[in-house]
Amino acid sequence: MIVWNMGSLLLDLLVGGHKLCTKEVMNKFRDQAFTFEAIGLSKSISGKFAESTKNLLKRLLHHNPNKRMKLKEMFE
């Protein structure tokens, strides 16, 4: 859960709002992969992020906890 929270915090800082705090959004990601479109970000906004940032968020916010980035990996 710590990794998910770090991803959520990073996303909040990047977009200036709480995008993952509603139950509807949280339930959406229980069985599908994170996408910027799924949380209501247009391509014009998400297109401003570097690919490395997008990949980091996808790895931090993976719906399967076993496939999320490990905490140790975040600091490497």
C-alpha positions in Angstrom: 0.0 0.0 0.0 2.9 2.3 0.6 3.9 2.2 -3.1 0.4 2.9 -4.2 0.3 5.9 -1.8 3.6 7.2 -3.2 2.2 6.9 -6.7 -1.0 8.7 -5.7 1.0 11.5 -4.0 3.2 11.9 -7.1 0.2 12.1 -9.4 -1.5 14.7 -7.1 1.7 16.8 -7.1 2.0 16.6 -10.9 -1.7 17.5 -11.7 -2.5 19.7 -8.8 -5.4 17.7 -7.4 -6.6 14.6 -5.8 -7.4 12.2 -8.7 -7.3 8.9 -6.9 -9.2 9.7 -3.7 -12.8 8.7 -4.7 -14.2 5.2 -4.1 -15.3 5.1 -7.8 -11.8 5.7 -9.1 -10.2 3.3 -6.5 -12.7 0.5 -7.5 -11.9 1.1 -11.2 -8.3 0.2 -10.6 -8.9 -3.0 -8.7 -9.1 -5.0 -11.8 -7.7 -2.8 -14.6 -4.5 -1.0 -15.4 -3.9 2.6 -14.5 -4.4 5.0 -17.4 -4.5 8.8 -17.4 -7.7 8.8 -19.4 -9.4 6.6 -16.7 -8.9 9.3 -14.1 -10.1 12.0 -16.4 -6.8 13.5 -17.6 -6.9 14.6 -21.2 -4.1 13.7 -23.6 -3.0 17.4 -23.6 -2.2 17.2 -19.9 -0.8 13.7 -19.8 1.2 14.4 -23.0 3.2 17.0 -21.1 4.7 14.3 -18.8 8.0 12.6 -19.8 7.6 8.9 -20.8 9.8 8.0 -17.8 7.3 9.8 -15.5 4.3 8.0 -17.1 6.0 4.7 -16.8 6.9 5.4 -13.1 3.3 6.2 -12.3 2.0 3.1 -14.1 4.4 0.9 -12.1 3.5 2.6 -8.8 -0.2 2.5 -9.5 -0.4 -1.1 -10.9 -3.7 -2.7 -9.9 -2.0 -5.9 -8.8 0.0 -5.3 -5.7 2.4 -8.1 -6.5 3.3 -6.4 -9.8 3.8 -2.9 -8.4 7.2 -1.4 -8.2 9.0 -2.5 -5.1 9.8 0.2 -2.5 13.5 -0.6 -2.8 13.3 0.0 -6.6 11.9 3.5 -6.0 15.1 4.6 -4.4 17.5 3.1 -6.9 
